[in-house]
Structures are given as C-alpha cells and as structure tokens.
Amino acid sequence: MSFGPILAAAFVLWPVMAVLGGQGFAPLLGVTGLAALAVARPRMPPAPFALIGFGFIAWATISEAWAPGHRPIISGSFLDGDFAVGARSVSAILLALTGALAIGAALRARPAPRASGVIAGALGLHGFFVISTIFLSGWVLSFVYGDDASRLNEGVQNLGRSANALALGLPLLLPMLALRMRPAGPVLAVLLAGGAAAAFVLFGYDSALVALVGMGIAIGLVALLPRIGFRWLFGGLAGYIAAAPVLFAVLIRALDPVAQHLPDSFRSRLWSWETVIGRMSDAPFIGHGLNAARTWRETYSSRPDWLAQLPDFWKDYPIVPGHPHNMALQIWAETGMVGAVLAALCLVGLAFHLPRPNELRPEIRFAVAGLAGAAASVFSFAYSFWNEGFWAALALAAAALVLWNRTLQEEAE
C-alpha cells in the first residue's frame, strides 16, 4: 500500500481542521505518522539536521524540570476518570516523532498523482472557505456560535487560525497552479492570492498577511539565487534565531521615538518582547524552562509608565499574554542559549541537506522557499513555540511537498 493515499486522506480533513481552529492538526498528524509505519518506514539513521532537531526537543524536555509551575507528566487515574498527561514535553516529543515519520514515509513513498491531486484540491477548498468569509463570516459565526459574546470571540479566533493555516498551504498551491495549469492556472493563482490577501486585510489577520509577504520574499530570493538560495534562506533563519535578543532589542530601541504614534496593540507587542528579553538575563544559558512564559502574569498595573500610554482597561491585561508571540524569543527565554544554538544548527543542517534549488523542478523549489518564508513569518508573530496545531500543519505541508516532488520526478522520467 502506498503512503500517498494515506496522506491524501489526511488532507481531505485539512479544511475541516483549519476551520475548527487548527488544533485538530496534531491528532491528524499523529494518525498519519503512525500509519506511515505500516507502509513506508523512514530511513535510518535520520539526517544530521533531524538528529540536531531531536537534540533540541530533548533539551527542551529536560528544561521542563526547572520550569516554574511545571505539571507532572501523568496525573490522576483511570479509575477516578481524571487521568491526564500534563507535561507539555510529552506532546512535543510525540509531535516531533509523528512529524518525522510522516515526512520520512513521504521520502520513500511511491509516486501518487491522484493523491497529489486530492491534496491540491483540499488546499484549494480551504482557500475558498477563507475567501468566502468576506461575504459569509457574519452568517457563519452567528449560525455556529450563536449570540454569546465569548463564543463569538472564539469563532473569530478560529477564523484567524484558519487564515494562518491557509498561509502555510498557499506556498504549495500557488506555484503548482501558476506553473502547471496553463493557461488558466496563472489566473487562478492570482485570484486565489488576491482573494486570500483581501480576506486577511479585511478581517485583520495580520500574521497571515505578513506570511504572504514572507512567502514572496523567500520565493524571490531563490529565484535570484538558483544555486545557493536555500542556503541563504535557511542560514538566514538560523542567524535570526541565534541573534534574536540583539535584533529585537535594536528594533525596540529604533522604534522608541515613534512608539507613541503606533497602534496600542503593536506597542503592547513591543513591551512584551522587551519584558521577555529582560527575563533572559536571569537564566541566559539554560533558560527558564519549557513553557515558563505562561507563568509570567505581571499586568500593566505593575508598569504605570506603560499603562499611562494606554486606555485604562489595559491595567489588568498581562504584559506577556501567555507567550511573547515570537518563537525565536521564546526559545531563548525558555531553553536559553543551549536551545537557541541547537535550533539554529538544525536549520543550518537543513540548509546543507536540501538539494540546490536549480536541481528541483520550479514548482517544488518555489514551494519549498515559500513554505519556509510563510512559516518564518507566522513563527515571528502568532503562536507559542509549543503550539501543536502550527507545527502539525507545517509537518503535513512538508510531507505533501515531498510527495509532490517524488511524483513530478517520476513524471519527468
């Protein structure tokens, strides 16, 4: 049995998981990764960059031991009905393993043209759903979530997460449409990209909109550097993680003269980053421990100088709202220099592991670059580093890209 149909079956559920807020991507990846063992076992040993990545996960798991307020790995009992796996490290390990299994299986999968078509169709359907919210969002929200304000807010957040998931799907779909479905494909690609951008702007999906920009920049870099574009791209992302505290400290200082003219939401993000950078000095080498940022609950009432620049209702709002909304800073804050170096080395290893861009078909090399640029943008502005939905969606997208590459290689031969 080929792995292609299994991956295609997972993507049939992609639009559903995205519309529901994205957290269903993690169990979907789990099932897909386990099914991979039955059809196409990954090669052993793993590539060097993967070993370094697992080293990072191992270090993050160890760091949970000194994280403030860390939860026990297992709590409760089956008999009492309150059994739970509370340690975030367990979910991180399982996610890394199942993601590696899915991508590894795709690397060894047989070409699957029909499965590839199903995956593309599912991503296109997701794009249609997001674009249709321009006209139907009010009706959909009231129908699904009713009139309760808290539930409506949950629905709005789910739409935002769906937009972020689409930002990971578009880098795969747009190059395929533009380069393989002529003459209608380029027109469809423009309509899809334009409609998605309009939805992102209209509803304030800022991270998804920035991801479109990041996708375009990454694709442009690889187009300009067809031999070493991947090395510059992933090497640059590695440098970004390694130098994140310095880069953001400089950014905060540079924006200080105009900070009072910035929107309140953006200023609060700058202050959150400044607070997290300040915390790093307390544990620069080993960090504060996995998921420690969620325990930093100081509110703006503790910083009257900042609160004076905001409306009064901000006084009870946490300066760091669960996480800094920048994964690079969170890596430094929670896993320290050790974790940041491992994460950066993983990307350097990936940069040298990938083939040169000009050795891949144009659809694939631009999709690889676009996916990296979009993911880096969401990485910088949206989720906690330990958000299972984001990483699971990224792993599924990477597996689909690998399967498409194998299918196109077979077609060329």
Order of alpha helices (4+ residues) and beta strands (2+ residues): alpha-alpha-alpha-alpha-beta-beta-alpha-alpha-alpha-alpha-alpha-alpha-alpha-alpha-alpha-alpha-alpha-alpha
